[in-house]
Amino acid sequence: MPFTMLNSRMVEARIGPGQRMFSQRGAMLAYRGEVSFTPNIQGGQGGICSMIGRRIAGEATPLMTVEGTGTVMFGHGGHHVQVVDLTGETLYVEADRLLAFDGALQQGTMFMGSQGGVMGMVRGQVTGQGLFTTTLKGVGSAAVMAHGGVIELPITPQRPVHVDPQAYVAHRGDVRNKLSTALGWRDMVGRGSGEAFQLELSGQGTVYVQASEEKL
């Protein structure tokens, strides 16, 4: 079920019989029709194993199951919203950045260290983000949140992308990540910050970067 952008901070989704979607609790702004909202305790489409993985990961962002017939408007905290349409690939996104997603997508959890080794683990300690990342795979749409809007940067084997870890929102495709250190101008003048670390993304895919380093 594709999302329709109402403005930069609100999306609308149409849901019909036999369909379902998941959203962050408290993200529903308004709805029309016969729609029900129930707390989700099964970890989304990924089932109980997904839920356990997210609990261990500290990514226990509460979800609501949305079912029925009608249209639902979503938004949260005035954050900018970006819609990502998947056609079979996997989206990797921090759990607290997920606004809502198609119930047809398979949800899971990936340990960041499995891609970045020890540096993947360090990323979580440095940035305050989870060591685990939520994955959504299949055909469907997801709405993710960010500060100040989002840009999409292509990742190619010839041109990897380096991102401030706190500006990272999500990525998709056949992408590997690792955390590297860099000496920036702020370190030279004694104002060290996240710029001392960069998240290097290589392979083939897309990374979504927000305009602010603030956390949600």
Summary of the structure (lengths in Angstrom):
residues: 216
radius of gyration: 17.4
end to end distance: 25.7
largest distance: 59.9
contacts: 727
relative contact order: 0.18
helix: 18%
strand: 55%
